[in-house]
Amino acid sequence: MASSAGLRELQRDLENKANDLSKLQKDISKNHQIRKKYTIQLGENELVLKELDLLNEDANVYKLIGPVLVKQDMAEANANVKKRIEYISAELKRLDSTLQDLEDKQNNKKETILKLQQKIQSLQAGKGKA
């Protein structure tokens, strides 16, 4: 009798841990999506920086603000793009560390779930023999 109550408790615990694992996997997926977006933005900004480097110092540079193109100083445009690249790179580093942390937690949860499943199986096998 006591072993079946213990078994139910273990199964509830397993279910909770499986739900936690599912949440972690969703967070990892979200992190990948955000990271992908930032990686694309980084590539675009690096391309813009290369294009700005190709221009002459006296070339006209325009910035799109809403529906209007506004003339912008070349040095200011360069500085803005570099600052954006710096920000995006910092965000990518932050996302990488968060992803590493999430993956570590996910691996720990998987190990815990596996141990619980083995415990449940051994209890069930013991119960079947009795």
Accessible surface in RSA format (square Angstrom, percent):
REM  Atomic radii and reference values for relative SASA: ProtOr
REM  Chains: A
REM  Algorithm: Lee & Richards
REM  Probe-radius: 1.40
REM  Slices: 20
REM RES _ NUM      All-atoms   Total-Side   Main-Chain    Non-polar    All polar
REM                ABS   REL    ABS   REL    ABS   REL    ABS   REL    ABS   REL
RES MET A   1   205.96 106.7 158.85 105.1  47.11 112.2 135.77 115.4  70.19  93.0
RES ALA A   2    88.33  81.2  69.32 107.0  19.01  43.2  77.01 108.4  11.32  30.0
RES SER A   3    56.93  48.1  46.03  61.4  10.90  25.1  41.29  87.9  15.63  21.9
RES SER A   4    23.12  19.5  22.44  29.9   0.68   1.6  16.49  35.1   6.63   9.3
RES ALA A   5    49.86  45.8  44.77  69.1   5.09  11.6  46.02  64.8   3.84  10.2
RES GLY A   6    30.97  38.2   0.00   N/A  30.97  38.2  29.22  80.2   1.75   3.9
RES LEU A   7    16.92   9.4  16.92  12.1   0.00   0.0  16.92  11.9   0.00   0.0
RES ARG A   8   133.79  56.2 132.03  67.3   1.76   4.2  50.60  69.2  83.19  50.4
RES GLU A   9    99.10  56.9  99.10  75.0   0.00   0.0  43.41  84.0  55.69  45.5
RES LEU A  10    26.76  14.9  26.67  19.1   0.09   0.2  26.76  18.8   0.00   0.0
RES GLN A  11    74.10  41.4  70.71  51.7   3.39   8.1  24.14  51.4  49.95  37.9
RES ARG A  12   132.61  55.7 131.10  66.8   1.52   3.6  64.12  87.6  68.50  41.5
RES ASP A  13    47.72  33.4  45.37  45.2   2.35   5.6   9.69  22.8  38.04  37.9
RES LEU A  14    35.07  19.5  35.07  25.1   0.00   0.0  35.07  24.6   0.00   0.0
RES GLU A  15   115.88  66.5 111.43  84.3   4.45  10.6  34.08  65.9  81.79  66.8
RES ASN A  16    88.45  61.0  86.51  83.6   1.93   4.7  20.62  49.6  67.83  65.6
RES LYS A  17    48.29  23.6  48.29  29.6   0.00   0.0  11.88  10.7  36.42  38.8
RES ALA A  18    45.28  41.6  39.45  60.9   5.83  13.3  40.11  56.5   5.17  13.7
RES ASN A  19    79.48  54.8  77.51  74.9   1.97   4.7  15.43  37.1  64.05  61.9
RES ASP A  20    53.58  37.5  51.32  51.1   2.26   5.3   9.77  23.0  43.81  43.7
RES LEU A  21    24.70  13.8  24.70  17.7   0.00   0.0  24.70  17.3   0.00   0.0
RES SER A  22    46.00  38.9  44.51  59.4   1.49   3.4  22.86  48.7  23.14  32.4
RES LYS A  23   130.71  63.8 129.37  79.4   1.34   3.2  82.21  74.0  48.50  51.7
RES LEU A  24    20.81  11.6  20.57  14.7   0.24   0.6  20.70  14.5   0.11   0.3
RES GLN A  25    76.94  43.0  70.80  51.7   6.14  14.6  23.38  49.8  53.56  40.6
RES LYS A  26   135.52  66.1 130.53  80.1   4.99  11.9  80.17  72.2  55.35  59.0
RES ASP A  27    60.23  42.2  56.97  56.7   3.26   7.7   9.92  23.3  50.31  50.2
RES ILE A  28    18.42  10.5  18.42  13.7   0.00   0.0  18.42  13.3   0.00   0.0
RES SER A  29    55.86  47.2  50.87  67.9   5.00  11.5  28.26  60.2  27.60  38.7
RES LYS A  30   121.27  59.2 119.79  73.5   1.47   3.5  70.73  63.7  50.53  53.8
RES ASN A  31     8.03   5.5   5.13   5.0   2.90   7.0   5.35  12.9   2.67   2.6
RES HIS A  32    88.52  48.4  83.69  58.2   4.83  12.3  58.88  60.7  29.63  34.5
RES GLN A  33   121.53  68.0 111.83  81.7   9.70  23.1  41.09  87.5  80.45  61.0
RES ILE A  34    68.43  38.9  66.90  49.8   1.53   3.7  68.43  49.3   0.00   0.0
RES ARG A  35    72.44  30.4  72.44  36.9   0.00   0.0  10.85  14.8  61.59  37.3
RES LYS A  36   141.76  69.2 135.46  83.1   6.30  15.0  83.97  75.6  57.79  61.6
RES LYS A  37   111.36  54.3 106.83  65.6   4.52  10.8  60.42  54.4  50.93  54.3
RES TYR A  38    30.94  14.4  30.94  17.6   0.00   0.0   6.98   5.2  23.97  29.5
RES THR A  39    63.46  45.1  59.75  60.6   3.71   8.8  58.81  79.0   4.65   7.0
RES ILE A  40    94.28  53.7  86.49  64.4   7.79  18.8  93.33  67.2   0.95   2.6
RES GLN A  41    64.25  35.9  64.22  46.9   0.04   0.1  16.15  34.4  48.11  36.5
RES LEU A  42    29.75  16.6  29.75  21.3   0.00   0.0  29.75  20.9   0.00   0.0
RES GLY A  43    37.39  46.1   0.00   N/A  37.39  46.1  30.66  84.2   6.73  15.1
RES GLU A  44    99.56  57.2  95.79  72.5   3.78   9.0  40.36  78.1  59.20  48.3
RES ASN A  45    12.87   8.9  12.50  12.1   0.36   0.9   0.64   1.5  12.23  11.8
RES GLU A  46    74.88  43.0  73.83  55.9   1.06   2.5  20.08  38.8  54.80  44.7
RES LEU A  47   108.55  60.5 106.57  76.2   1.98   5.0 107.80  75.7   0.75   2.0
RES VAL A  48    66.01  43.4  65.53  59.3   0.48   1.2  66.01  57.4   0.00   0.0
RES LEU A  49    34.49  19.2  34.49  24.7   0.00   0.0  34.49  24.2   0.00   0.0
RES LYS A  50   134.28  65.5 131.87  80.9   2.40   5.7  77.40  69.7  56.87  60.6
RES GLU A  51    95.44  54.8  94.51  71.5   0.93   2.2  33.72  65.2  61.72  50.4
RES LEU A  52    13.71   7.6  11.42   8.2   2.29   5.8  11.42   8.0   2.29   6.2
RES ASP A  53    99.18  69.5  68.91  68.6  30.27  71.6  29.79  70.1  69.39  69.2
RES LEU A  54   138.69  77.2 109.35  78.2  29.34  73.7 112.40  78.9  26.29  70.8
RES LEU A  55    76.42  42.6  63.98  45.8  12.44  31.3  64.90  45.6  11.52  31.0
RES ASN A  56   108.42  74.8 100.54  97.2   7.88  19.0  15.64  37.6  92.79  89.7
RES GLU A  57   150.39  86.3 132.16 100.0  18.23  43.4  67.32 130.2  83.07  67.8
RES ASP A  58   126.08  88.3  96.01  95.6  30.07  71.1  50.90 119.8  75.18  75.0
RES ALA A  59    33.46  30.8  14.73  22.7  18.73  42.6  24.18  34.1   9.28  24.6
RES ASN A  60    85.73  59.1  63.08  61.0  22.66  54.6   8.11  19.5  77.62  75.0
RES VAL A  61    16.12  10.6  12.75  11.5   3.37   8.1  15.90  13.8   0.22   0.6
RES TYR A  62   114.43  53.4  87.10  49.6  27.33  71.1  60.07  45.1  54.37  67.0
RES LYS A  63    85.08  41.5  81.13  49.8   3.94   9.4  46.82  42.1  38.26  40.8
RES LEU A  64   120.17  66.9  96.00  68.7  24.17  60.8  96.00  67.4  24.17  65.0
RES ILE A  65    96.33  54.8  89.57  66.7   6.76  16.3  92.86  66.9   3.46   9.4
RES GLY A  66    57.91  71.4   0.00   N/A  57.91  71.4  36.43 100.0  21.48  48.1
RES PRO A  67   135.22  98.6  97.06  88.5  38.16 138.7 107.46  88.7  27.76 172.5
RES VAL A  68    83.51  55.0  80.61  73.0   2.91   7.0  83.51  72.6   0.00   0.0
RES LEU A  69   115.72  64.4  92.93  66.5  22.79  57.3  92.93  65.3  22.79  61.3
RES VAL A  70    63.87  42.0  60.76  55.0   3.10   7.5  63.87  55.5   0.00   0.0
RES LYS A  71   129.40  63.1 107.51  66.0  21.89  52.1  65.52  59.0  63.88  68.0
RES GLN A  72    25.93  14.5  16.00  11.7   9.93  23.6  12.03  25.6  13.90  10.5
RES ASP A  73    90.47  63.4  75.97  75.6  14.50  34.3  32.29  76.0  58.18  58.0
RES MET A  74    14.77   7.7  10.76   7.1   4.01   9.6  10.76   9.1   4.01   5.3
RES ALA A  75    68.03  62.5  57.38  88.5  10.65  24.2  63.17  89.0   4.86  12.9
RES GLU A  76    91.23  52.4  85.13  64.4   6.10  14.5  31.10  60.2  60.13  49.1
RES ALA A  77     5.52   5.1   4.11   6.3   1.41   3.2   5.49   7.7   0.03   0.1
RES ASN A  78    31.55  21.8  31.55  30.5   0.00   0.0   7.27  17.5  24.28  23.5
RES ALA A  79    52.01  47.8  44.41  68.5   7.60  17.3  50.07  70.5   1.93   5.1
RES ASN A  80    47.43  32.7  43.19  41.7   4.24  10.2  12.31  29.6  35.11  33.9
RES VAL A  81     5.42   3.6   5.42   4.9   0.00   0.0   5.42   4.7   0.00   0.0
RES LYS A  82   114.43  55.8 110.09  67.6   4.34  10.3  59.69  53.7  54.74  58.3
RES LYS A  83   145.12  70.8 141.66  86.9   3.46   8.2  87.08  78.4  58.05  61.8
RES ARG A  84   111.43  46.8 108.22  55.2   3.22   7.7  48.19  65.9  63.25  38.3
RES ILE A  85    27.38  15.6  27.38  20.4   0.00   0.0  27.38  19.7   0.00   0.0
RES GLU A  86   127.93  73.4 120.25  91.0   7.68  18.3  43.64  84.4  84.29  68.8
RES TYR A  87   122.37  57.1 116.09  66.0   6.28  16.4  93.41  70.2  28.96  35.7
RES ILE A  88     4.75   2.7   4.75   3.5   0.00   0.0   4.75   3.4   0.00   0.0
RES SER A  89    38.04  32.1  35.79  47.8   2.26   5.2  25.74  54.8  12.30  17.2
RES ALA A  90    58.54  53.8  48.49  74.8  10.05  22.9  52.84  74.4   5.71  15.1
RES GLU A  91    28.36  16.3  28.36  21.5   0.00   0.0   0.29   0.6  28.06  22.9
RES LEU A  92    18.11  10.1  18.11  13.0   0.00   0.0  18.11  12.7   0.00   0.0
RES LYS A  93   152.53  74.4 145.75  89.4   6.78  16.1  91.03  81.9  61.50  65.5
RES ARG A  94   123.27  51.8 116.44  59.4   6.83  16.3  66.44  90.8  56.83  34.4
RES LEU A  95     6.91   3.8   6.91   4.9   0.00   0.0   6.91   4.9   0.00   0.0
RES ASP A  96    57.68  40.4  52.29  52.0   5.40  12.8  25.48  60.0  32.20  32.1
RES SER A  97    71.49  60.4  58.92  78.6  12.56  28.9  50.20 106.9  21.29  29.8
RES THR A  98    51.60  36.7  46.27  46.9   5.33  12.7  40.33  54.2  11.27  17.0
RES LEU A  99    22.11  12.3  22.11  15.8   0.00   0.0  22.11  15.5   0.00   0.0
RES GLN A 100   102.13  57.1 100.80  73.7   1.33   3.2  39.90  84.9  62.23  47.2
RES ASP A 101    70.33  49.3  67.07  66.8   3.26   7.7  20.16  47.4  50.17  50.0
RES LEU A 102    20.13  11.2  20.13  14.4   0.00   0.0  20.13  14.1   0.00   0.0
RES GLU A 103    59.23  34.0  59.23  44.8   0.00   0.0  14.81  28.7  44.42  36.3
RES ASP A 104    66.47  46.6  64.11  63.8   2.36   5.6  21.34  50.2  45.13  45.0
RES LYS A 105   101.93  49.7  99.97  61.3   1.96   4.7  55.84  50.3  46.09  49.1
RES GLN A 106    24.63  13.8  24.63  18.0   0.00   0.0   0.00   0.0  24.63  18.7
RES ASN A 107    76.58  52.8  75.08  72.6   1.49   3.6  18.22  43.9  58.35  56.4
RES ASN A 108    90.84  62.6  88.88  85.9   1.95   4.7  24.17  58.2  66.67  64.4
RES LYS A 109    52.89  25.8  51.88  31.8   1.01   2.4  19.78  17.8  33.10  35.3
RES LYS A 110    97.71  47.7  92.04  56.5   5.67  13.5  50.13  45.1  47.58  50.7
RES GLU A 111    98.24  56.4  95.44  72.2   2.80   6.7  35.57  68.8  62.67  51.2
RES THR A 112    50.21  35.7  48.37  49.0   1.83   4.4  26.52  35.6  23.68  35.8
RES ILE A 113    19.31  11.0  19.31  14.4   0.00   0.0  19.31  13.9   0.00   0.0
RES LEU A 114    99.55  55.4  98.98  70.8   0.57   1.4  99.55  69.9   0.00   0.0
RES LYS A 115   136.88  66.8 132.53  81.3   4.35  10.3  84.59  76.1  52.29  55.7
RES LEU A 116    14.28   8.0  12.82   9.2   1.46   3.7  13.89   9.8   0.39   1.0
RES GLN A 117    73.90  41.3  72.44  52.9   1.45   3.5  14.39  30.6  59.51  45.1
RES GLN A 118   100.44  56.2  95.52  69.8   4.91  11.7  34.71  73.9  65.73  49.9
RES LYS A 119   118.99  58.0 113.48  69.6   5.51  13.1  67.21  60.5  51.77  55.1
RES ILE A 120    11.83   6.7  11.83   8.8   0.00   0.0  11.83   8.5   0.00   0.0
RES GLN A 121   115.69  64.7 111.01  81.1   4.68  11.1  34.87  74.2  80.82  61.3
RES SER A 122    72.00  60.8  57.12  76.2  14.89  34.3  48.75 103.8  23.26  32.6
RES LEU A 123    64.61  36.0  58.94  42.2   5.68  14.3  61.13  42.9   3.49   9.4
RES GLN A 124    81.90  45.8  73.82  54.0   8.08  19.2  24.79  52.8  57.11  43.3
RES ALA A 125    55.90  51.4  42.10  65.0  13.81  31.4  54.20  76.3   1.70   4.5
RES GLY A 126    40.64  50.1   0.00   N/A  40.64  50.1  32.03  87.9   8.61  19.3
RES LYS A 127   107.65  52.5  90.43  55.5  17.22  41.0  67.23  60.5  40.42  43.1
RES GLY A 128    65.66  81.0   0.00   N/A  65.66  81.0  38.68 106.2  26.98  60.4
RES LYS A 129   184.35  89.9 146.35  89.8  38.00  90.5  97.82  88.0  86.53  92.2
RES ALA A 130   118.66 109.1  51.76  79.9  66.90 152.2  89.45 126.0  29.22  77.4
END  Absolute sums over single chains surface
CHAIN  1 A     9658.7       8571.4       1087.3       5455.5       4203.2
END  Absolute sums over all chains
TOTAL          9658.7       8571.4       1087.3       5455.5       4203.2
